Amino acid sequence: MREKKPTLIVTFDTTTAAMALEKFCMERRLPGRLIPVPREITAGCGLAWKAPPEDRQMLTDAWTQAALIWSDMRILPL
């Protein structure tokens, strides 16, 4: 069985918000990628951003400065 590692999971209320965040991150080469929401979480649009937990502060600073919207942020063992 694969060892689970702590992972930053960011959820969204809308698909539009998820896609805007993905575009922003891709353009700036920020870490992470869109994934289906893990079954441990319920979220509005079914998409989540997965990134290393050590990048949490850097990502939230960049997203806040760009006025991007997300619903929730958790660190889960995935």
C-alpha positions in Angstrom: 0.0 0.0 0.0 1.2 3.5 -0.9 2.3 5.7 2.0 0.0 8.7 2.5 1.7 12.1 2.7 0.3 15.4 3.9 -1.2 17.3 1.0 -2.6 20.8 0.8 -6.2 20.7 -0.7 -8.0 23.8 -1.7 -11.7 23.6 -2.6 -14.0 26.0 -4.5 -17.7 26.8 -4.6 -17.7 27.2 -8.4 -15.9 25.7 -11.4 -15.2 29.2 -12.6 -13.2 30.0 -9.4 -11.3 26.8 -9.8 -10.4 27.5 -13.4 -9.4 31.0 -12.7 -7.0 29.8 -10.0 -5.6 27.2 -12.3 -4.9 29.7 -15.0 -3.3 32.1 -12.6 -1.0 29.3 -11.2 -0.1 28.0 -14.6 0.9 31.4 -15.9 3.1 32.0 -12.9 4.4 28.4 -12.6 3.1 28.1 -9.1 3.0 24.6 -7.6 -0.1 22.4 -7.7 -2.8 21.1 -10.0 -6.5 20.6 -10.2 -7.9 17.3 -9.1 -11.3 15.8 -8.3 -12.3 16.6 -4.7 -11.1 13.8 -2.4 -14.0 11.8 -1.0 -13.0 12.9 2.6 -14.3 16.4 1.7 -17.5 17.7 0.2 -17.2 20.8 -2.0 -19.5 22.8 -4.2 -18.0 22.3 -7.7 -16.2 18.9 -7.4 -12.7 20.4 -8.1 -9.8 21.0 -5.8 -6.3 22.3 -6.0 -3.6 19.9 -4.8 -0.2 21.3 -3.7 2.6 20.6 -1.3 1.7 21.8 2.2 5.0 23.7 2.6 3.8 26.1 -0.2 0.6 27.1 1.6 1.7 30.6 2.7 3.3 31.5 -0.6 0.1 30.3 -2.5 -2.3 32.1 -0.3 -0.3 35.3 -0.5 -0.3 35.2 -4.3 -4.0 34.3 -4.5 -5.0 37.0 -2.0 -3.0 39.6 -3.9 -4.7 38.6 -7.1 -8.2 38.6 -5.5 -8.8 34.9 -6.3 -11.6 33.1 -4.4 -11.5 29.7 -2.8 -13.8 28.1 -0.3 -11.7 26.0 2.1 -8.1 24.9 2.6 -7.0 21.8 4.4 -4.0 19.5 4.8 -5.0 15.9 4.3 -3.1 12.7 4.1 -3.4 11.6 0.5 
